[in-house]
Amino acid sequence: MRLFDLHCDTLYRAYMEKSTLFNDDFHISFKKSGYMDKYIQCLAVWVPDEYRGENAEKLFNGCVDKLHEQIKNRDIIQCKTGADFEKVGKTGIVLTVESGAALGGKLENIRKYADIGVKMMTLTWNGTNELGDGVGVENSRGLSEFGRKAVAELERDHIVLDISHASERLFYDVAEIAKSPLVASHSNAKKLCSHKRNLSDEQFEIVKKSGGIVGLNFCIDFLNNNAEKSSMNDVLRMAEYFLSLGGEKCIAMGGDFDGADVPKDLNGIEKMGDLYEMFLKYYNESVVEDIFFNNAFEFFKNI
């Protein structure tokens, strides 16, 4: 099987816990993923809401140093250009950022991060940062003036706008001014699970019409209103629902491994083969290949 996953927090964990990307105690280990024919993983630098300014920049830089140390002299390609995606043999990684707080309030960092190879950035996490308000902010104000400037700069430097974690107002502010496709890297359908982190049908339609993609999130709280009953089957339900909205070329995987509580039957990268086989029982192989790999691959290759 082939897998392209849009979001995990494994790099952040490896940095904070002074560990490695090959730690089999994590959800994702590049040893445990060896059974796949091809595997491309977006590795996010998560910036928690208590990090701002210089501390946020230091966290970003520390995670990038950890990444470079981990993949040095290994057969793992960091995909920075469309050509890089085509070069991936067995394993590739994509550097992303979870929360625009990583910019430290400096627009000039956008070009710097693009040069390092950042390909996607969630504008917020759950709280307020320099760009605007996340989904956890009551009476949110949406994008700040700095946030509007940052959106334009991110687009100019070909860094994908990720609206997972955005407040509703920020989502619509971004949708109004964005000229490039939007991505929700790890969000599910609000119609099936009412958590505020999930997407309404209208939001999904906006992402789809923009030419963007949505990654299915494995967090138990976003899969089932009764979180403790969440299972691999709920991922299938989410896919089925988005497919009913015309999402054949729009949905992908965005597991949130190492950043969320996940179902017991989907508690690591080694279980993705089981999920793939489950999907094959309900959909033909071309649809399953699109969801697990092709949609994300074609999007990033061409962005």
C-alpha positions in Angstrom: 0.0 0.0 0.0 0.9 3.7 -0.4 0.1 6.4 2.2 0.4 10.2 2.1 -0.6 11.5 5.6 -1.2 15.3 6.0 -0.6 15.7 9.7 1.2 14.2 12.7 3.0 15.7 15.8 5.8 13.1 15.8 8.6 15.6 15.1 7.4 17.8 17.9 7.4 14.8 20.3 10.8 13.7 19.2 12.2 17.2 19.8 10.5 17.8 23.2 11.2 14.3 24.5 14.8 14.2 23.2 13.9 11.1 21.2 13.9 10.1 17.5 11.7 9.6 14.5 12.5 5.9 14.8 11.0 5.4 18.3 8.6 2.5 18.2 6.8 3.8 21.3 5.4 6.7 19.2 2.4 6.3 17.0 4.7 6.9 14.0 8.2 5.4 13.6 10.0 5.2 10.3 10.9 1.7 11.3 7.3 0.6 11.8 6.3 2.1 8.4 8.7 -0.1 6.4 5.9 -2.4 5.3 4.5 0.2 2.9 5.4 0.5 -0.7 5.6 4.3 -0.5 5.0 6.6 2.5 5.0 10.4 2.5 4.4 12.0 5.9 3.7 15.6 6.7 5.7 16.3 9.9 4.3 19.3 11.7 6.2 21.7 14.0 3.4 22.2 16.6 3.6 25.5 18.5 1.4 25.3 21.6 -0.5 28.4 22.6 1.9 29.2 25.5 4.7 29.8 23.0 4.9 33.3 21.4 7.5 35.6 19.9 11.1 34.5 20.3 10.1 31.3 22.2 8.0 30.2 19.3 10.8 30.9 16.8 13.2 28.9 19.0 10.8 26.0 19.1 10.5 26.0 15.3 14.2 26.1 14.8 14.8 23.4 17.3 12.4 21.0 15.6 13.9 21.8 12.2 17.4 21.0 13.5 16.0 17.7 14.9 14.5 16.8 11.5 17.7 17.4 9.7 19.7 15.4 12.2 17.2 12.5 11.9 17.1 12.2 8.1 20.8 12.9 7.5 22.4 10.0 5.5 19.1 8.1 5.4 17.0 7.2 2.4 14.3 9.7 3.3 13.6 12.6 0.9 12.4 16.0 2.3 10.0 17.2 -0.4 10.5 20.9 -1.1 9.6 21.0 -4.9 7.2 19.2 -7.2 10.2 17.3 -8.6 11.1 16.1 -5.1 7.8 14.3 -4.7 8.4 12.4 -7.9 11.8 11.4 -6.6 10.5 9.7 -3.5 11.4 6.0 -3.5 10.0 4.5 -0.4 9.9 7.3 2.2 9.4 11.1 1.9 8.6 13.8 4.4 7.0 17.2 4.1 7.8 19.9 6.7 4.7 21.8 7.9 3.8 24.1 10.8 0.9 23.9 13.2 0.2 27.5 14.3 1.4 30.7 12.6 2.7 31.7 16.0 5.9 30.0 14.7 6.5 33.2 12.7 7.1 35.1 16.0 5.1 38.0 14.6 7.6 38.6 11.7 6.5 38.5 8.1 10.1 38.1 7.0 10.1 34.6 8.6 7.7 33.4 5.9 10.4 33.6 3.2 12.9 32.1 5.6 10.6 29.1 6.4 9.8 28.6 2.7 13.5 28.4 2.0 13.8 25.7 4.7 11.1 23.8 3.0 7.9 24.5 4.9 5.0 23.6 2.6 1.9 24.2 4.7 1.0 26.2 7.8 -2.1 26.1 10.0 -2.8 29.8 10.7 -3.7 29.2 14.3 -3.9 26.5 16.9 -6.8 26.7 19.3 -6.1 30.1 20.9 -5.2 33.6 19.7 -1.9 34.3 18.0 -0.6 37.2 15.9 -2.6 36.1 12.8 -6.0 35.8 14.5 -8.2 33.5 16.6 -8.4 29.8 16.7 -11.4 27.5 17.3 -11.1 27.7 21.1 -11.6 31.5 21.3 -15.1 32.7 22.3 -16.5 35.6 20.2 -13.5 35.3 17.8 -12.4 38.2 15.7 -11.1 36.2 12.8 -8.0 37.3 10.9 -5.9 40.2 12.3 -4.4 42.8 10.1 -1.1 41.0 10.4 -2.9 37.8 9.6 -4.2 39.3 6.3 -0.7 40.3 5.3 0.7 36.9 6.3 -1.9 35.1 4.1 -0.7 37.1 1.1 2.9 36.4 1.9 2.3 32.7 2.5 0.6 32.4 -0.9 3.4 34.3 -2.6 5.9 31.8 -1.2 3.8 28.8 -2.0 3.1 27.8 1.6 -0.3 26.1 1.7 -3.0 27.7 3.9 -4.2 25.1 6.4 -7.5 26.1 8.2 -7.7 23.2 10.6 -8.0 24.7 14.1 -9.3 28.0 12.7 -12.2 29.7 14.3 -15.3 30.0 12.1 -14.7 33.7 11.6 -11.1 33.2 10.7 -12.1 30.4 8.3 -14.4 32.6 6.4 -12.0 35.6 6.4 -9.3 33.4 4.8 -11.8 31.9 2.3 -12.8 35.4 1.3 -9.2 36.7 0.5 -7.3 33.5 -0.4 -6.3 33.1 -4.1 -4.8 29.6 -3.6 -6.4 26.3 -2.6 -7.2 25.8 1.1 -6.4 22.7 3.1 -7.9 21.3 6.3 -5.1 18.9 7.1 -6.8 17.1 10.0 -10.5 17.8 10.3 -13.7 15.6 10.0 -17.4 16.2 9.3 -19.4 18.1 11.8 -22.6 16.5 10.5 -21.4 13.1 12.0 -19.5 14.4 15.0 -20.4 17.8 16.4 -17.0 18.8 17.8 -16.2 22.4 16.9 -12.9 21.3 15.3 -14.8 19.6 12.5 -16.1 21.1 9.3 -19.6 22.1 8.3 -20.9 21.0 5.0 -20.5 24.5 3.7 -16.9 24.7 4.9 -16.1 21.4 3.2 -17.7 22.7 0.0 -15.5 25.8 0.1 -12.3 23.8 0.6 -13.4 21.4 -2.2 -14.2 24.3 -4.6 -10.9 26.0 -3.9 -9.1 22.9 -5.3 -8.0 21.9 -1.8 -8.0 18.8 0.3 -9.3 17.6 3.7 -7.4 15.1 5.8 -9.4 12.6 7.9 -8.5 13.0 11.6 -8.2 9.9 13.9 -8.7 11.9 17.2 -11.4 10.0 19.1 -13.1 13.3 20.0 -13.5 14.2 16.3 -14.7 10.8 15.2 -17.7 10.1 17.4 -19.9 12.1 19.7 -19.3 9.2 22.2 -15.5 9.5 22.0 -14.8 6.3 23.9 -16.7 4.3 21.3 -14.5 5.6 18.4 -13.0 3.0 16.1 -11.5 2.5 12.7 -15.0 2.2 11.4 -15.6 5.9 12.2 -12.8 6.9 9.8 -14.7 5.0 7.1 -17.9 6.7 8.1 -16.3 10.1 7.7 -14.9 9.2 4.3 -18.3 7.9 3.2 -19.9 11.1 4.2 -17.4 13.4 2.5 -17.7 11.1 -0.6 -21.4 11.7 -0.6 -20.6 15.5 -0.9 -18.5 14.9 -4.0 -15.2 14.6 -2.2 -13.6 11.8 -4.4 -10.6 14.0 -5.3 -10.7 16.1 -2.1 -10.3 13.7 0.8 -7.0 12.3 2.2 -5.6 11.1 5.4 -4.6 13.4 8.3 -4.3 11.1 11.2 -3.0 13.4 13.9 -0.8 10.6 15.2 1.4 11.5 18.2 -0.9 14.5 18.8 -4.2 13.0 19.8 -5.9 10.1 21.5 -6.8 7.7 18.7 -9.0 4.5 18.6 -7.5 1.4 20.1 -7.7 -0.4 16.8 -5.9 2.4 15.0 -3.1 3.2 17.5 -0.1 3.5 15.3 1.2 3.7 11.7 1.4 -0.2 11.7 -2.4 -0.3 11.7 -2.8 1.8 8.5 -2.6 -1.5 6.5 -5.7 -2.7 8.4 -7.6 0.6 7.6 -6.6 0.3 4.0 -8.0 -3.3 3.8 -11.2 -2.1 5.5 -11.7 0.6 2.8 -11.1 -2.0 0.1 -14.1 -3.9 1.3 -16.4 -1.0 0.5 -14.7 0.9 -2.4 -12.8 0.0 -5.5 -9.0 0.2 -5.4 -8.8 3.4 -7.4 -11.0 5.3 -4.9 -9.0 3.9 -2.0 -5.7 4.8 -3.6 -6.9 8.4 -4.2 -7.9 8.7 -0.5 -4.8 7.1 0.9 -2.2 8.6 -1.5 -3.1 10.1 -4.8 -5.2 13.1 -3.8 -2.5 14.5 -1.4 0.3 13.6 -3.7 -1.1 15.3 -6.8 -2.1 18.4 -4.7 1.4 18.9 -3.2 3.3 17.9 -6.4 1.4 20.7 -8.3 1.2 23.4 -5.7 
